[in-house]
Amino acid sequence: MLPTESATRDGRPLVLRRATAEDAEALVAAVDAVSRERAYLLRSRFHQPIEDEREFLARAAEEGRLVLLADVEGRLAGWVTLGRPRQDYRRHCAELGIGVLAEWRGLGVGRALMEVAIAWSAAQGLERLELGVRASNHRAQRLYERLGFVEEGRARRAVKDEDGRYDDVIAMARFL
Ligand SMILES: CC(C)(COP(=O)(O)OP(=O)(O)OC[C@H]1O[C@@H](n2cnc3c(N)ncnc32)[C@H](O)[C@@H]1OP(=O)(O)O)[C@@H](O)C(=O)NCCC(=O)NCCS
């Protein structure tokens, strides 16, 4: 299934592949850049030490996690992670997180990442994918809905931005 080769909506080469330890630095920088936009992720920066990230990536496969990267013209454009809850009774589930760098949004990269993540999950025998999305993040919600995710609930005012404005966090899930 991986790697896959396709193209962005404007015709640039798009490769989706599993992350390796060598991607640690670029991935930390990418997650930090999207975090610093302070609008989408549930953190405002990402300061993971590179060595810790290398470990995290090196152990992903043996721990049943997926860290999938999208390269556009050889540059890291986005990622999707599927985390696996540790509790026995939650082993049929995975928690999804996704980000595409601002420069590459709206070109089909997020959709491509999601489609492979869903296919990978089904192939692993997982039954349920879960995620949380800020209520103000309509683009992400639309993507999830088009791919079969359904709203399950809402944590009201769960996020408070620096300017004092609140946001809800919507819980969404998709059965496989
Ligand atoms: C949300 C995100 C992952 C979507 O990825 P993307 O590569 O920009 O989106 P795509 O080009 O693949 O488009 C996917 C869908 O999103 C929707 N979409 C794309 N651009 C949009 C826009 N500007 N406004 C509204 N919806 C939009 C469309 O419904 C599209 O569906 P389609 O393929 O049927 O046309 C990406 O924009 C992103 O990383 N944003 C910032 C971080 C973030 O929000 N992460 C998710 C946190 S829960």
The ligand as an ORCA input file, in Angstrom:
! r2SCAN-3c Opt
* xyz 0 1
  C      -7.597     20.520      7.131
  C      -6.477     20.107      6.174
  C      -5.796     18.858      6.704
  C      -7.118     19.773      4.819
  O      -6.076     19.426      3.922
  P      -5.966     20.158      2.503
  O      -4.849     19.510      1.785
  O      -5.888     21.609      2.709
  O      -7.377     19.801      1.884
  P      -7.686     19.154      0.456
  O      -7.140     20.049     -0.600
  O      -7.281     17.737      0.457
  O      -9.245     19.250      0.432
  C     -10.001     18.326      1.160
  C     -11.394     18.824      1.379
  O     -11.327     19.959      2.235
  C     -12.252     20.914      1.805
  N     -11.545     22.164      1.535
  C     -10.346     22.343      0.940
  N     -10.031     23.639      0.923
  C     -11.050     24.286      1.531
  C     -11.316     25.638      1.828
  N     -10.453     26.612      1.531
  N     -12.471     25.941      2.478
  C     -13.354     24.968      2.809
  N     -13.154     23.667      2.547
  C     -12.018     23.340      1.906
  C     -12.934     20.428      0.598
  O     -14.199     19.917      1.034
  C     -12.096     19.282      0.116
  O     -12.940     18.278     -0.321
  P     -12.876     17.776     -1.858
  O     -11.579     17.044     -1.982
  O     -14.053     16.886     -1.952
  O     -12.942     19.007     -2.708
  C      -5.443     21.249      5.971
  O      -6.060     22.356      5.394
  C      -4.728     21.640      7.249
  O      -3.790     21.012      7.649
  N      -5.165     22.723      7.902
  C      -4.498     23.233      9.071
  C      -4.307     22.184     10.172
  C      -5.617     21.510     10.521
  O      -6.672     22.088     10.445
  N      -5.512     20.245     10.931
  C      -6.650     19.482     11.359
  C      -6.897     19.727     12.817
  S      -8.301     18.773     13.410
*
